[in-house]
Amino acid sequence: MWVISVYEKNDIHMFEFDNQEEAKESFKKLKGNKVLSEVIYYNDFDSKEIEEAYVNAKVS
């Protein structure tokens, strides 16, 4: 799941997307201070996959 958080003066708006492409297209169109985040549920993975994702994580 992908989430865009848009911060305005007194409000925060959040939008959820099922895929990255759709989220990126909407991100380009939104104005203001915004953050695009991927939500990962760790209980969907085994411990080896979690460790590998942690080791290979990068901030972009």
C-alpha positions in Angstrom: 0.0 0.0 0.0 1.2 3.5 -0.8 0.2 6.6 1.1 0.5 10.3 0.2 0.4 12.7 3.2 -0.2 16.4 2.3 0.5 19.0 4.9 -1.3 22.3 4.8 -1.5 25.2 7.4 -4.0 23.5 9.8 -4.8 20.3 8.0 -3.2 17.0 7.0 -4.8 15.0 4.1 -3.9 11.4 3.5 -4.5 9.4 0.3 -4.1 5.6 -0.1 -3.1 3.7 -3.2 -2.8 0.0 -4.1 0.1 0.4 -6.5 3.2 2.6 -6.8 2.5 3.9 -10.3 -0.9 5.3 -9.4 0.6 6.9 -6.2 3.4 8.5 -8.2 1.1 10.0 -10.8 -1.1 11.5 -8.1 2.0 12.7 -6.2 3.1 14.8 -9.2 -0.3 16.4 -9.5 -0.7 17.4 -5.8 0.6 20.7 -4.6 2.1 21.7 -1.2 4.3 19.9 1.3 3.8 16.2 0.6 5.3 12.8 1.5 5.0 9.5 -0.4 5.3 6.4 1.8 5.2 2.7 1.2 3.4 0.8 4.0 4.8 -2.7 4.5 3.1 -5.1 6.9 5.9 -7.2 8.4 3.6 -10.0 9.5 3.2 -10.8 5.7 6.8 -11.9 5.5 9.1 -14.4 7.2 12.0 -13.3 9.3 14.6 -13.9 6.6 12.8 -11.6 4.2 12.4 -8.9 6.9 16.2 -9.0 7.7 17.1 -8.8 4.0 14.8 -5.8 3.5 16.3 -4.1 6.5 19.8 -4.6 5.3 19.0 -3.4 1.8 16.9 -0.5 2.9 17.7 2.9 1.5 16.2 6.4 1.8 15.3 8.1 -1.4 
